[in-house]
Amino acid sequence: MTGTERVDGRTLRYAGRRDELLDAVTAYVIEHGVADLSMRPLAKVVGVSHASLLHHFGSKENLLAEVIERMRSDTIPAELTTGNVDDPIALLRSWWSVRMAPDELLRFRVMLELYVQAVLKPDQNPRFLDKFIGQWLAALESGLRAAGCPDGEVSANATLILAQIRGLSLDLLATGDRDRVDAAFEAYVGMLAGTVAGWSGSA
């Protein structure tokens, strides 16, 4: 540390407390988004030095990947990762209800900002793309297999479910038309229920 980088009480408070620092950064990102995010001002806001923030996370890209991981871990239903899916339609409705809560929509807004940046510069954001797409698909595929989906249809159905949920979430963020978006979700769930019933019948 140079002589110009004084350590104040807030910096000392985060020494050795990486999880707490990540929580503070995550809360800031959820509230303010990432369009104008830079490491030096962020470090000042959460009360550490720029050098300390780099020490903990290495780069802005790594930091944002960990922020997304922190948010993601709170949103993927445990039933999907454990394969304990007795009623996939009920699980999907429950997931939708949680996802449409105001706090969750704020999280999704941040993920969309990051997704656009990652699509424009995929080589610089492989970790984020893996977490935003790959890990969700893996969780959905696990749940679909547990629900009886034929192996040859698992990947396509997981992709379709993820696209429907994210597309409807984006629609709600853009328009605020909850009644219309909820009705569209129910229409999709109704079609999916028929497909799921077919899996049970074939089994």
Summary of the structure (lengths in Angstrom):
residues: 203
radius of gyration: 19.9
end to end distance: 64.8
largest distance: 72.4
contacts: 562
relative contact order: 0.10
helix: 79%
strand: 0%
